[in-house]
Amino acid sequence: MKPTISEKCPLCGTDAVFYYVDYEERKYFKCPSCTKFQITRRADSKLAEAPQQ
């Protein structure tokens, strides 16, 4: 089993966990609010740079 890493959900900001998949090109998140989803490293960095509303 892959090790999980704690991090804020990139979509809602809730405490979540993820593990890397696809040769560390994607993060597989398990968020209590958003449920389960995958995000690419590029999309994750773009969300971090996006202006907050």
N, CA, C and O of each residue as an XYZ file, in Angstrom:
212
protein
N       0.837     -1.176      0.000
C       0.000      0.000      0.000
C       0.884      1.243      0.000
O       1.926      1.277      0.655
N       0.461      2.254     -0.735
C       1.238      3.479     -0.851
C       1.043      4.343      0.392
O      -0.039      4.347      0.979
N       2.084      5.074      0.797
C       1.943      5.950      1.953
C       1.052      7.154      1.628
O       1.132      7.721      0.539
N       0.210      7.529      2.582
C      -0.655      8.691      2.400
C       0.011      9.922      2.990
O       0.796      9.836      3.935
N      -0.318     11.058      2.417
C       0.236     12.339      2.830
C      -0.923     13.250      3.182
O      -1.898     13.325      2.434
N      -0.835     13.939      4.298
C      -1.875     14.882      4.704
C      -1.630     16.229      4.029
O      -0.499     16.710      3.954
N      -2.715     16.821      3.540
C      -2.626     18.115      2.857
C      -4.031     18.704      2.787
O      -5.016     17.968      2.861
N      -4.130     20.005      2.647
C      -5.428     20.641      2.442
C      -5.945     20.257      1.054
O      -5.174     20.190      0.096
N      -7.220     20.011      0.954
C      -7.835     19.681     -0.326
C      -7.676     20.888     -1.265
O      -7.990     22.011     -0.871
N      -7.194     20.677     -2.494
C      -7.018     21.802     -3.412
C      -8.342     22.403     -3.894
O      -8.356     23.511     -4.431
N      -9.442     21.692     -3.711
C     -10.738     22.192     -4.162
C     -11.486     22.959     -3.084
O     -12.079     24.001     -3.365
N     -11.465     22.453     -1.840
C     -12.286     23.083     -0.790
C     -11.491     23.555      0.425
O     -12.021     24.312      1.238
N     -10.238     23.133      0.571
C      -9.416     23.577      1.695
C      -9.566     22.764      2.970
O      -8.932     23.083      3.975
N     -10.390     21.720      2.954
C     -10.566     20.846      4.106
C      -9.334     19.959      4.275
O      -8.669     19.637      3.290
N      -9.023     19.562      5.502
C      -7.933     18.608      5.726
C      -8.257     17.308      5.007
O      -9.341     16.749      5.176
N      -7.310     16.827      4.200
C      -7.516     15.618      3.401
C      -6.215     14.829      3.353
O      -5.189     15.266      3.874
N      -6.271     13.678      2.730
C      -5.070     12.867      2.503
C      -5.012     12.497      1.021
O      -6.033     12.441      0.336
N      -3.794     12.247      0.548
C      -3.630     11.804     -0.821
C      -2.454     10.857     -0.908
O      -1.634     10.773      0.006
N      -2.384     10.149     -2.016
C      -1.184      9.400     -2.364
C      -0.955      9.571     -3.859
O      -1.888      9.791     -4.631
N       0.303      9.463     -4.241
C       0.669      9.638     -5.645
C       0.312      8.404     -6.463
O       0.437      7.274     -5.991
N      -0.134      8.635     -7.694
C      -0.390      7.581     -8.670
C       0.206      8.024    -10.006
O       0.648      9.164    -10.144
N       0.216      7.134    -10.974
C       0.694      7.443    -12.322
C       2.116      8.014    -12.293
O       2.391      9.077    -12.850
N       3.010      7.274    -11.627
C       4.425      7.673    -11.533
C       4.588      9.077    -10.956
O       5.418      9.859    -11.418
N       3.790      9.378     -9.950
C       3.785     10.651     -9.224
C       3.376     11.845    -10.082
O       3.729     12.982     -9.769
N       2.636     11.596    -11.161
C       2.104     12.678    -11.982
C       0.713     13.105    -11.527
O       0.245     14.179    -11.906
N       0.048     12.282    -10.722
C      -1.292     12.595    -10.226
C      -1.353     12.339     -8.722
O      -0.623     11.512     -8.175
N      -2.247     13.076     -8.082
C      -2.528     12.857     -6.667
C      -3.943     12.291     -6.568
O      -4.876     12.832     -7.161
N      -4.096     11.209     -5.823
C      -5.406     10.609     -5.575
C      -5.847     11.073     -4.193
O      -5.339     10.590     -3.181
N      -6.789     12.009     -4.150
C      -7.245     12.599     -2.900
C      -8.431     11.858     -2.321
O      -9.274     11.328     -3.044
N      -8.477     11.832     -1.002
C      -9.643     11.390     -0.241
C      -9.980     12.535      0.709
O      -9.318     12.743      1.726
N     -11.018     13.263      0.351
C     -11.448     14.449      1.101
C     -12.815     14.173      1.716
O     -13.691     13.626      1.046
N     -13.013     14.545      2.986
C     -14.323     14.306      3.609
C     -15.448     15.117      2.960
O     -16.611     14.719      3.038
N     -15.124     16.244      2.322
C     -16.156     17.058      1.668
C     -16.333     16.722      0.192
O     -17.457     16.571     -0.287
N     -15.226     16.606     -0.522
C     -15.275     16.397     -1.981
C     -15.264     14.927     -2.382
O     -15.373     14.620     -3.569
N     -15.140     14.034     -1.448
C     -15.008     12.587     -1.637
C     -13.679     12.262     -2.309
O     -12.661     12.863     -1.965
N     -13.659     11.325     -3.260
C     -12.412     10.875     -3.876
C     -12.269     11.484     -5.272
O     -13.232     11.549     -6.036
N     -11.053     11.928     -5.590
C     -10.784     12.460     -6.923
C      -9.293     12.429     -7.191
O      -8.484     12.300     -6.273
N      -8.941     12.550     -8.464
C      -7.544     12.636     -8.860
C      -7.302     13.999     -9.485
O      -8.180     14.565    -10.137
N      -6.103     14.516     -9.279
C      -5.719     15.789     -9.874
C      -4.268     15.674    -10.332
O      -3.433     15.103     -9.631
N      -3.976     16.213    -11.497
C      -2.597     16.181    -11.987
C      -1.763     17.188    -11.208
O      -2.297     18.131    -10.623
N      -0.468     16.985    -11.205
C       0.418     17.921    -10.511
C       0.310     19.312    -11.131
O       0.361     20.317    -10.421
N       0.160     19.370    -12.453
C       0.044     20.668    -13.136
C      -1.235     21.390    -12.726
O      -1.202     22.582    -12.421
N      -2.359     20.681    -12.718
C      -3.625     21.295    -12.312
C      -3.576     21.739    -10.852
O      -4.115     22.789    -10.500
N      -2.932     20.941    -10.006
C      -2.798     21.289     -8.595
C      -2.014     22.590     -8.437
O      -2.386     23.433     -7.620
N      -0.943     22.765     -9.199
C      -0.148     23.988     -9.093
C      -0.918     25.186     -9.659
O      -0.802     26.295     -9.138
N      -1.696     24.971    -10.713
C      -2.505     26.054    -11.281
C      -3.576     26.513    -10.287
O      -3.835     27.710    -10.159
N      -4.194     25.566     -9.592
C      -5.184     25.941     -8.578
C      -4.543     26.737     -7.444
O      -5.150     27.672     -6.921
N      -3.341     26.377     -7.070
C      -2.641     27.084     -5.992
C      -2.322     28.523     -6.394
O      -2.297     29.413     -5.544
N      -2.080     28.753     -7.683
C      -1.762     30.098     -8.188
C      -3.002     30.930     -8.496
O      -2.903     32.150     -8.633
N      -4.149     30.305     -8.606
C      -5.376     30.998     -8.996
C      -5.830     31.965     -7.910
O      -5.654     31.691     -6.723
N      -6.411     33.091     -8.305
C      -6.930     34.028     -7.290
C      -8.083     33.414     -6.514
O      -8.921     32.712     -7.080
N      -8.121     33.678     -5.228
C      -9.180     33.157     -4.362
C     -10.378     34.086     -4.412
O     -10.217     35.304     -4.489
N     -11.583     33.521     -4.369
C     -12.798     34.339     -4.394
C     -13.417     34.382     -3.040
O     -14.452     35.023     -2.854
